Amino acid sequence: MSNAELDAIFLTIALASITTVLLLVLGTPLAWWLSRRRGSVPALLEAVVAMPLILPPTVLGFYLLLLFAPNTFLGRFWQELTGSQLAFSFSALVIGSVIYSLPFVVQPLQTAFERIPQNLLQAAATLGARPVDQFRSLVLPLSRRSFITAASLGFAHTVGEFGVVLMIGGNIPGETQVLSIALYDSVESLRFTEAHRLAGALVVFSLALLFLLYRRDRQRGWRVRA
Amino acid sequence: MNGLTLDISCPGNNNFSLEVDCELSASGITAVYGPSGSGKSTLLDCIAGLRQTAPGSTIRLNNETWQDAGNTVPIWQRHIGYVFQDARLFPHLNVQRNLDYALTRRPRTGNIHLEQVITWLELNDLLSRSTETLSAGQKQRVAIGRALLSAPRLLLLDEPLANLDHAARQQCLRCLQQLSQELQLPMLYVSHDIEEVSQLADHLLLLEQGQLVEHGSLLALCSRLDTRLSHEEQAAAILTATVAQHDTEYGLSKLTVDGHSLLVGHLPHAVGQSRRIRIPARDVSVCRHRPSDSSILNILPVSVVEIEDTNTAKLLIRLCLGSQYLLARITRKSCVELGLCIGDKIYAQIKSAALLMETSDSA
């Protein structure tokens, strides 16, 4: 494997890991809020969260590129804060990936939170548990499986992204050249051996992850803490 | 002020509104009784803080205000034990950890010990079990234990025995009676089963369509003619009796009610114990003279205190036996033919089988 390939693999893992952590931090409160509210405002927000599922990634990438340009408010703000431009940077990829993979984390969590019986939380409250305590001691352990699902899907989906990265990241080795871009690059320059290695690795990784998730989902029931 | 002060207004769906304004005793078991849909569970939810009351409502236990104008104490600071009909054990924790959940969150002043609760409710063999594998009765015992371990100042029980079979129900009833006596813990007990109520409660709160109809001592309320209770098919008077003697030859036990003897089927209780008995109104008949050749063993001298004023075929009369009361349901025709008037000295015939011996221990 060449250095460029290893760089691409390392960059992809770093991007997917950072994105997943951010998604869990941002997605958990968002999913909780969505699961507890009725009405038009949450419905609209839910629709916005779900948009990356159906929009061509290039549409999202196009708007993000405009947003990240050095002459916008965000672009200027970023430039002053960090001294480097936002577009075509690793940070831009992280922001893009968070938005792009948001539904893959929020939706399983929201479904899990909606399944938590309200009456268990009430029972906890009568036993002296404050809301944060209820969340930590009941909601988190009862939706543990969904957290693993959400994290896995968020990670895998970020590994698999192409359109958004191409639009906002370009193809800078070591900075924005992730696996899917490196693969595209190899095919374009007719380096098929390298393309086979990268494509094969992605297929094996995705299949293994999804297999593990689905196999686990067939073993139902709570894991009781003794 | 000692006791539970309630002035609750809670609007619900379909014109239903709960309106309760009363002072309840801060000791013993108060049964909240009424038909389904009368607002019994709503009342408990309001007291616990699980349901929002209308502005202007007041909820106060002893000196502590949980709800008044502009001030609502959140559920987790009320220190209420709530035993729900569906137990609500936490499915990801085993029995021991369900109990620990309450133990680790209670105020430091809590003085109910884990070992005590385990002994009372016979939980020792269940501790390491998953809650999913428990029977309905076992689940409720764990739920009661968990509620007790939170060191509550008030225990709310919402039909906790509704899903239990007879044996499990009796076991839980015995536990609750024992707990109420040992812990000095006031309890509000929702039930629509009058037998359960007469076995357990000291006080009674009657609800109908969200309205408070009556509240007061169970024994006094049960012998009144003008309450909803007396118009139910199973209307019955409840009396306190003392076990006086056992007659092994005939397999009978003798009880005394204010000096009058009653014979019932043999009882396991020791002589001298005080017990509660329930005598259904339909099993009491009356006569002017003491029959000398009746198969009925219990014929007691009583006086007529009250006669229901009604045009229906049957009516209720209230009879005084010593300092306690009996109810009799007779036909209006008999009442007229016997010429019954208030103050008449007559005899009440009680079918022996009608004497229900309860496990209650009400001194």
Chai-1 contact restraints between the chains, C-beta under 6 A:
chainA,res_idxA,chainB,res_idxB,connection_type,confidence,min_distance_angstrom,max_distance_angstrom,comment,restraint_id
A,N119,B,R88,contact,1.0,0.0,6.0,A-B,restraint_1
A,L120,B,R88,contact,1.0,0.0,6.0,A-B,restraint_2
A,Q122,B,L50,contact,1.0,0.0,6.0,A-B,restraint_3
A,A123,B,R88,contact,1.0,0.0,6.0,A-B,restraint_4
A,A125,B,I75,contact,1.0,0.0,6.0,A-B,restraint_5
A,A125,B,W76,contact,1.0,0.0,6.0,A-B,restraint_6
A,T126,B,A48,contact,1.0,0.0,6.0,A-B,restraint_7
A,T126,B,I75,contact,1.0,0.0,6.0,A-B,restraint_8
A,T126,B,I80,contact,1.0,0.0,6.0,A-B,restraint_9
A,T126,B,Y82,contact,1.0,0.0,6.0,A-B,restraint_10
A,L127,B,A102,contact,1.0,0.0,6.0,A-B,restraint_11
A,L127,B,R105,contact,1.0,0.0,6.0,A-B,restraint_12
A,L127,B,S150,contact,1.0,0.0,6.0,A-B,restraint_13
A,G128,B,W76,contact,1.0,0.0,6.0,A-B,restraint_14
A,G128,B,R105,contact,1.0,0.0,6.0,A-B,restraint_15
A,G128,B,R106,contact,1.0,0.0,6.0,A-B,restraint_16
A,G128,B,S150,contact,1.0,0.0,6.0,A-B,restraint_17
A,A129,B,W76,contact,1.0,0.0,6.0,A-B,restraint_18
A,A129,B,R105,contact,1.0,0.0,6.0,A-B,restraint_19
A,R130,B,W76,contact,1.0,0.0,6.0,A-B,restraint_20
A,P141,B,H92,contact,1.0,0.0,6.0,A-B,restraint_21
A,L142,B,H92,contact,1.0,0.0,6.0,A-B,restraint_22
A,W222,B,P91,contact,1.0,0.0,6.0,A-B,restraint_23
A,W222,B,H92,contact,1.0,0.0,6.0,A-B,restraint_24
A,V224,B,N94,contact,1.0,0.0,6.0,A-B,restraint_25
A,V224,B,S130,contact,1.0,0.0,6.0,A-B,restraint_26
A,R225,B,L93,contact,1.0,0.0,6.0,A-B,restraint_27
A,R225,B,R97,contact,1.0,0.0,6.0,A-B,restraint_28
A,A226,B,N94,contact,1.0,0.0,6.0,A-B,restraint_29
